[in-house]
Amino acid sequence: MLAQRTTPIVAIATAPGRGAVGIVRLSGLQLAPLVQALCGRALTPRQATLLPFLDAEGRLIDQGLALFFPAPHSYTGEDVLELQVHGGAVLLQLLLARCLQVGQGVGLRLAEPGEFTQRAFLNDKLDLAQAEAVADLIDASTEAAARSAGRSLKGEFSAQVQGLRERLVRLRMLVEATLDFPEEEIDFLQQADAIGQLRELRDALARLLDSARQGALLRDGLRVVLAGQPNVGKSSLLNALAGAELAIVTPVPGTTRDRISQTLQIEGVPLHVTDTAGLRHDSDDEVERIGIERSWESIADADSVLFLHDLTRLGQSDYEAAESRIAALLPAAARVLHVYTKLDLARAPADLPDDAVRLSARTGEGLPALRQALLQRAGWHATPDGVFIARARHVHALQRTGEHLRQALTLTDGAALELLAEELRLAHDALGEITGAFTPDDLLGEIFSRFCIGK
């Protein structure tokens, strides 16, 4: 895709389906001849013009608005033409086909996913973190995620990353000066308190990493699986959390045969909850057995597993034996939260684990405590208004930066300044991957291929 960046591109920029307005967007160098051919006249920059759009035989396709944004004052940094017509799928395809027909002579082609935003990045209209925030803003599943993506798009995250990079540059200059002038009596590192600067930089990075983890959680959410024996209240709990009757609830064991998923939110954090078939090893029903296998697959992929226990059956030998078998197969304890259900029908014993949650899906008692326990397990401790959106790759880049800074702190005794300089360089490069200052082309292709067509 990078090799084709000089050819003009076109795409439908609105979502498929019927709508009041549909947009066809073009971007490229020197689009003025295409503007003249499609619109029949030159356009005043950044001013909407009402005019008819005609096909090759002069027949009316539709009447709509045309807006022309000359380079570099456009989204992509190139000439951009937007044609706005009524939002019918056939109508937009006719207009798109007309654009391609008119643009044959200059090599106009259909845009690939994310190519408009990729050109904005390549033309320095956005850095890479801001470009990713465009897609995150479109894909946001909660209001908090949308607002956080907006902050990243404005550059709040990038500004903090750039601030750290500038501090790293100053440190690198000190180290390089010491390496270049070893005969000088002045100890550049000691006089400039390089160790102190490095520690402050490490602490600032730790704060940014914590914020990025919060942003990644706000973007990706938490995958939660409800697990347990049949009739412990999994479906009832899903309905209670969702506030709607999503799953069928009956006293018949094995009612839930397959996974039922629903995305909820707690304090703006998306929660992807999956209700699974009851876990047991002695089912004679083939369909139920398949459902149980899928339950274990969901458990293996979960960020957090709610292991539900029925308070009304505690102490029953067959029930307790099955509980032990299931517990032995569950993931590490850090991913399992024990939830004791049917609190309205039975009193919870005093010897339950300290972090266990007691609740009644019927009355709602204990649901707030469960929500807070899930947020705590996920590591959420921020307010959405102060969070910028982030991705897993941002978190990984910051973690690598932190590791290089930790290594650098072990090399500040002056005996291995070349190694210290190298660790600072690697930390600087890792930070640059976030904003695209240091990013391989294959990573760019992977990032922008996930965007929607027309953006």
GUMI-981450 format. One record per residue (C-alpha): residue in three letters; y, z, x. Coordinates in steps of 0.001 Angstrom, whole numbers. Layout:
N
REC    aa         y         z         x
REC   ala         Y         Z         X
...
//
This chain:
455
REC    aa         y         z         x
REC   met         0         0         0
REC   leu      2388       739      2883
REC   ala      2064     -2842      4169
REC   gln      3322     -4255       859
REC   arg      6457     -2145       583
REC   thr      8838     -5099      1031
REC   thr      7625     -7059     -2010
REC   pro      9311     -6441     -5387
REC   ile      7250     -4544     -7965
REC   val      7224     -4147    -11738
REC   ala      5448     -1855    -14199
REC   ile      5665      -376    -17658
REC   ala      7251      3027    -17036
REC   thr      6495      4684    -20382
REC   ala      3225      6142    -21604
REC   pro       752      3876    -23441
REC   gly       939      3801    -27227
REC   arg      3594      3399    -29880
REC   gly      7038      4886    -29425
REC   ala     10672      4461    -30263
REC   val     11526      3161    -26783
REC   gly      9519      1478    -24033
REC   ile     10700       797    -20488
REC   val      9769     -1899    -17996
REC   arg     10969     -1069    -14476
REC   leu     11454     -3377    -11485
REC   ser     12260     -2401     -7904
REC   gly     12803     -4453     -4782
REC   leu     15258     -5897     -2310
REC   gln     17877     -8309     -3633
REC   leu     16911     -8355     -7328
REC   ala     20138    -10090     -8420
REC   pro     18431    -13498     -9010
REC   leu     15753    -11815    -11149
REC   val     18424     -9947    -13113
REC   gln     20181    -13249    -13816
REC   ala     16953    -14968    -14883
REC   leu     15715    -12163    -17145
REC   cys     19033    -11147    -18676
REC   gly     20888    -14468    -18612
REC   arg     23877    -12850    -16913
REC   ala     24911    -10499    -14139
REC   leu     25015     -6837    -15066
REC   thr     27628     -4201    -14362
REC   pro     25940     -1573    -12150
REC   arg     24816      1626    -13902
REC   gln     26092       447    -17272
REC   ala     23778      -188    -20237
REC   thr     24090     -3706    -21604
REC   leu     22723     -4771    -25014
REC   leu     21213     -8260    -24889
REC   pro     18240    -10376    -26048
REC   phe     15136    -10777    -23877
REC   leu     13678    -14288    -24204
REC   asp     10357    -15829    -23212
REC   ala      9969    -19080    -21235
REC   glu     10465    -21209    -24402
REC   gly     13649    -19342    -25332
REC   arg     12002    -17369    -28135
REC   leu     13107    -13802    -28714
REC   ile     10801    -11118    -27335
REC   asp     13095     -8276    -28366
REC   gln     16679     -7121    -28188
REC   gly     17305     -4091    -26006
REC   leu     19183     -2485    -23137
REC   ala     19267     -3523    -19492
REC   leu     20435     -1244    -16676
REC   phe     20888     -2332    -13083
REC   phe     21049       131    -10171
REC   pro     21967     -1619     -6895
REC   ala     20567      -258     -3633
REC   pro     20866      2316     -2239
REC   his     22093      4159     -5347
REC   ser     18822      4134     -7265
REC   tyr     15640      6147     -7647
REC   thr     13730      4094     -5064
REC   gly     16651      3307     -2772
REC   glu     16154      -401     -3575
REC   asp     17654     -2518     -6338
REC   val     16206     -1221     -9617
REC   leu     16290     -2955    -13007
REC   glu     15214     -1133    -16168
REC   leu     14627     -3004    -19416
REC   gln     14495      -826    -22527
REC   val     12990     -2245    -25723
REC   his     11109      -949    -28752
REC   gly      7999       935    -27693
REC   gly      5177     -1265    -28932
REC   ala      2237     -1928    -26611
REC   val      2106     -5687    -27301
REC   leu      5874     -5995    -27001
REC   leu      5913     -4289    -23610
REC   gln      3075     -6480    -22348
REC   leu      5021     -9598    -23405
REC   leu      8092     -8378    -21532
REC   leu      6009     -7446    -18484
REC   ala      4378    -10884    -18468
REC   arg      7825    -12516    -18665
REC   cys      9012    -10477    -15658
REC   leu      5986    -11551    -13614
REC   gln      6511    -15174    -14638
REC   val     10168    -15163    -13613
REC   gly      9406    -13299    -10380
REC   gln      6648    -15589     -9103
REC   gly      8967    -17217     -6603
REC   val      9880    -13954     -4903
REC   gly      6375    -12442     -4972
REC   leu      6948     -9947     -7796
REC   arg      3720     -8039     -8437
REC   leu      2419     -5144    -10520
REC   ala      3183     -1745     -9026
REC   glu       354       473     -7885
REC   pro        88      4114     -9051
REC   gly      2968      6142     -7666
REC   glu      4537      3207     -5841
REC   phe      8057      3698     -7210
REC   thr      8074      7302     -6021
REC   gln      6434      6305     -2743
REC   arg      9297      3894     -2100
REC   ala     11757      6672     -2909
REC   phe     10042      8742      -207
REC   leu      9911      5915      2319
REC   asn     13599      5163      1721
REC   asp     14568      8830      2236
REC   lys     15570      9449     -1377
REC   leu     12993     12244     -1633
REC   asp     10902     14128       885
REC   leu      7151     14389       338
REC   ala      7228     17810     -1330
REC   gln      9879     16585     -3759
REC   ala      7893     13409     -4458
REC   glu      4822     15489     -5313
REC   ala      6996     17636     -7568
REC   val      7710     14517     -9653
REC   ala      4015     14236    -10529
REC   asp      3744     17998    -11009
REC   leu      6672     17941    -13432
REC   ile      4930     15240    -15475
REC   asp      1573     17049    -15402
REC   ala      2920     20578    -16031
REC   ser       795     22391    -18626
REC   thr      3158     25327    -19197
REC   glu      6908     25805    -19453
REC   ala      6888     27983    -16334
REC   ala      5080     25265    -14360
REC   ala      7590     22649    -15522
REC   arg     10562     24798    -14501
REC   ser      8984     25550    -11136
REC   ala      8314     21860    -10532
REC   gly     11960     21208    -11331
REC   arg     12997     23678     -8640
REC   ser     10763     21944     -6113
REC   leu     12166     18566     -7160
REC   lys     15687     19906     -6500
REC   gly     14544     20734     -2975
REC   glu     14272     24541     -3006
REC   phe     10833     24547     -1382
REC   ser     11796     21808      1086
REC   ala     14937     23692      2098
REC   gln     12925     26772      3027
REC   val     10427     24685      4997
REC   gln     13258     22893      6786
REC   gly     14894     26217      7626
REC   leu     11698     27372      9329
REC   arg     11405     24084     11220
REC   glu     14960     24430     12540
REC   arg     14213     27940     13784
REC   leu     11073     26627     15450
REC   val     13084     23892     17157
REC   arg     15417     26492     18679
REC   leu     12440     28458     19964
REC   arg     10872     25345     21423
REC   met     14124     24540     23210
REC   leu     14123     27976     24839
REC   val     10541     27609     26024
REC   glu     11084     24061     27278
REC   ala     14222     25162     29137
REC   thr     12237     27874     30893
REC   leu      9559     25320     31825
REC   asp     12083     22748     33052
REC   phe     14097     25159     35224
REC   pro     11603     27637     36687
REC   glu     13795     28221     39744
REC   glu     16610     29715     37666
REC   glu     16968     33478     37919
REC   ile     17994     33726     34284
REC   asp     15063     34489     32003
REC   phe     15928     32361     28981
REC   leu     13180     33840     26823
REC   gln     14047     37458     27467
REC   gln     17790     37040     27078
REC   ala     17386     35130     23807
REC   asp     14843     37656     22499
REC   ala     12299     34906     21974
REC   ile      9595     37411     21049
REC   gly     11830     38937     18399
REC   gln     12692     35498     17043
REC   leu      9019     34580     16949
REC   arg      8124     37723     15018
REC   glu     10947     37150     12543
REC   leu      9761     33579     12107
REC   arg      6205     34789     11487
REC   asp      7441     37243      8834
REC   ala      9572     34585      7122
REC   leu      6576     32250      7099
REC   ala      4420     34965      5504
REC   arg      6953     35330      2680
REC   leu      7056     31562      2152
REC   leu      3247     31385      2174
REC   asp      3076     34071      -500
REC   ser      5549     32124     -2653
REC   ala      3566     28922     -2110
REC   arg       364     30633     -3229
REC   gln      2143     31724     -6403
REC   gly      3365     28163     -6959
REC   ala      -113     26725     -6389
REC   leu     -1513     29157     -8952
REC   leu      1190     28143    -11420
REC   arg       315     24478    -10867
REC   asp     -3482     24621    -10815
REC   gly     -4121     27687    -12942
REC   leu     -7198     29891    -12879
REC   arg    -10687     28758    -13884
REC   val    -12260     31587    -15868
REC   val    -15818     31605    -17210
REC   leu    -17096     33954    -19909
REC   ala    -20668     34902    -19041
REC   gly    -23282     37278    -20368
REC   gln    -26308     37584    -22578
REC   pro    -26390     36079    -26084
REC   asn    -24279     37904    -28665
REC   val    -22213     40001    -26263
REC   gly    -18985     38579    -27739
REC   lys    -18105     35647    -25481
REC   ser    -17071     33289    -28260
REC   ser    -15228     36073    -30062
REC   leu    -13295     36825    -26882
REC   leu    -12391     33146    -26404
REC   asn    -11083     33004    -29974
REC   ala     -9129     36236    -29473
REC   leu     -7526     35010    -26244
REC   ala     -6665     31644    -27804
REC   gly     -5508     33092    -31112
REC   ala     -7557     30459    -32937
REC   glu    -11126     29857    -34109
REC   leu    -12260     27573    -31304
REC   ala    -15891     28658    -31091
REC   ile    -18419     29359    -33833
REC   val    -19258     33059    -34038
REC   thr    -22469     34247    -35738
REC   pro    -24941     37097    -35161
REC   val    -27651     34527    -34366
REC   pro    -28572     34486    -30646
REC   gly    -27989     31129    -28962
REC   thr    -25246     29939    -31343
REC   thr    -23235     28587    -28412
REC   arg    -25326     25760    -26931
REC   asp    -22814     24126    -24613
REC   arg    -19613     24888    -22745
REC   ile    -16398     25172    -24742
REC   ser    -13184     25039    -22714
REC   gln     -9619     25857    -23625
REC   thr     -6425     26094    -21565
REC   leu     -4323     29163    -22332
REC   gln     -1452     30777    -20482
REC   ile      -584     34292    -19386
REC   glu      3017     34814    -18250
REC   gly      3233     31066    -17669
REC   val        75     30909    -15525
REC   pro     -2427     28360    -16913
REC   leu     -5819     29861    -17682
REC   his     -8704     27399    -18056
REC   val    -11247     29461    -20002
REC   thr    -14828     28279    -20522
REC   asp    -17176     29888    -23054
REC   thr    -20795     29383    -22027
REC   ala    -24225     29642    -23591
REC   gly    -25741     33120    -23499
REC   leu    -27769     33747    -20343
REC   arg    -31455     34487    -20831
REC   his    -34664     33300    -19197
REC   asp    -37075     33218    -22138
REC   ser    -35590     30604    -24488
REC   asp    -38064     28202    -26150
REC   asp    -35265     25871    -27262
REC   glu    -34829     22861    -24942
REC   val    -31200     22361    -25983
REC   glu    -30410     26004    -25315
REC   arg    -32098     25845    -21897
REC   ile    -29899     22904    -20935
REC   gly    -26859     24881    -22128
REC   ile    -27902     27826    -19960
REC   glu    -28204     25560    -16914
REC   arg    -24686     24311    -17552
REC   ser    -23528     27906    -17877
REC   trp    -24691     28649    -14340
REC   glu    -22976     25487    -13093
REC   ser    -19696     26673    -14622
REC   ile    -20149     30131    -13117
REC   ala    -20633     28647     -9654
REC   asp    -17349     26695     -9926
REC   ala    -15254     29491    -11451
REC   asp    -12365     31279     -9786
REC   ser    -13148     34352    -11869
REC   val    -16198     35292    -13954
REC   leu    -15879     37692    -16874
REC   phe    -19283     39357    -17127
REC   leu    -19426     40638    -20700
REC   his    -21469     43727    -21603
REC   asp    -22257     44802    -25182
REC   leu    -21376     48488    -25639
REC   thr    -23645     48725    -28695
REC   arg    -26718     47817    -26617
REC   leu    -26157     49908    -23501
REC   gly    -29225     52014    -22755
REC   gln    -31708     49628    -24378
REC   ser    -34405     48919    -21790
REC   asp    -34849     45185    -22440
REC   tyr    -31087     44649    -22526
REC   glu    -30518     46597    -19300
REC   ala    -33336     44708    -17529
REC   ala    -31756     41374    -18473
REC   glu    -28367     42660    -17279
REC   ser    -29842     43409    -13855
REC   arg    -31412     39955    -13584
REC   ile    -28106     38263    -14426
REC   ala    -26058     40485    -12081
REC   ala    -28338     39583     -9170
REC   leu    -27514     35881     -9648
REC   leu    -23757     36197    -10137
REC   pro    -21264     35281     -7367
REC   ala    -19686     37788     -4995
REC   ala    -18316     40907     -6646
REC   ala    -14733     39905     -5827
REC   arg    -14996     37054     -8337
REC   val    -16623     39096    -11138
REC   leu    -14723     41224    -13628
REC   his    -16847     43454    -15849
REC   val    -15764     43479    -19493
REC   tyr    -17285     45851    -22045
REC   thr    -17011     44478    -25570
REC   lys    -17279     45709    -29179
REC   leu    -15195     48795    -28516
REC   asp    -14559     49057    -32264
REC   leu    -18294     49624    -32844
REC   ala    -19246     51904    -29964
REC   arg    -17601     54370    -27622
REC   ala    -17464     53392    -23964
REC   pro    -19322     55797    -21642
REC   ala    -17293     57662    -19045
REC   asp    -19230     56338    -16037
REC   leu    -18094     52705    -16254
REC   pro    -16675     51088    -13086
REC   asp    -13040     51950    -12423
REC   asp    -11906     48321    -12668
REC   ala    -13913     47576    -15827
REC   val    -12074     46439    -18956
REC   arg    -12976     47870    -22349
REC   leu    -11958     45844    -25391
REC   ser    -12555     44786    -28946
REC   ala    -12099     41107    -29710
REC   arg    -11939     41994    -33394
REC   thr     -9063     44500    -33216
REC   gly     -7396     43221    -30060
REC   glu     -7631     46572    -28300
REC   gly     -7912     46043    -24558
REC   leu     -6802     42383    -24566
REC   pro     -3468     43112    -22803
REC   ala     -5357     45021    -20107
REC   leu     -7722     42061    -19667
REC   arg     -4831     39624    -19299
REC   gln     -3204     41777    -16632
REC   ala     -6516     42233    -14827
REC   leu     -6962     38455    -14679
REC   leu     -3480     37982    -13226
REC   gln     -4140     40713    -10693
REC   arg     -7438     39124     -9661
REC   ala     -5670     35791     -9251
REC   gly     -3050     37366     -6992
REC   trp      -142     36702     -9360
REC   his      2773     39058     -8809
REC   ala      5860     36867     -9127
REC   thr      8207     36068    -11975
REC   pro      8035     32377    -12979
REC   asp     11820     32023    -12764
REC   gly     11697     32561     -9001
REC   val      8712     30363     -8150
REC   phe      8685     26780     -6918
REC   ile      5649     24602     -7529
REC   ala      3265     24118     -4606
REC   arg       -74     22490     -3901
REC   ala     -3191     23497     -2040
REC   arg     -2248     21217       864
REC   his      1083     23040      1208
REC   val      -731     26368      1360
REC   his     -3157     25033      3986
REC   ala      -290     23666      6099
REC   leu      1509     27017      5985
REC   gln     -1705     28826      6904
REC   arg     -2166     26580      9929
REC   thr      1433     27184     10916
REC   gly       846     30926     10707
REC   glu     -2238     30674     12900
REC   his      -303     28770     15574
REC   leu      2464     31380     15472
REC   arg       -85     34167     15856
REC   gln     -1526     32380     18867
REC   ala      1979     31912     20266
REC   leu      2664     35647     20075
REC   thr      -289     36273     22383
REC   leu      1198     33919     24990
REC   thr      4703     35369     25409
REC   asp      4051     37232     28670
REC   gly      5223     34210     30683
REC   ala      1871     33482     32291
REC   ala      1032     30536     30033
REC   leu      4317     29015     28901
REC   glu      2749     25555     28611
REC   leu       269     26904     26053
REC   leu      3071     28724     24233
REC   ala      5054     25488     24028
REC   glu      1998     23667     22664
REC   glu      1364     26274     19959
REC   leu      5009     26037     18853
REC   arg      4733     22237     18748
REC   leu      1600     22396     16608
REC   ala      3292     24887     14249
REC   his      6292     22560     13985
REC   asp      4058     19577     13179
REC   ala      2093     21536     10545
REC   leu      5334     22416      8752
REC   gly      6419     18784      8961
REC   glu      3340     17703      7007
REC   ile      4706     19473      3925
REC   thr      7886     17414      3636
REC   gly      6473     14260      5219
REC   ala      8321     14537      8531
REC   phe      4911     14393     10201
REC   thr      2312     12887      7876
REC   pro      -388     10264      8540
REC   asp      -362      7137      6354
REC   asp     -3824      7818      4923
REC   leu     -2589     11123      3493
REC   leu       382      9345      1901
REC   gly     -1964      6866       246
REC   glu     -4107      9691     -1108
REC   ile     -1098     11566     -2500
REC   phe       621      8670     -4254
REC   ser     -2583      7166     -5629
REC   arg     -2791     10172     -7963
REC   phe       498      9332     -9677
REC   cys       681      7446    -12963
REC   ile      1504      3725    -13067
REC   gly      5247      3129    -13385
REC   lys      6224      6283    -11505
//
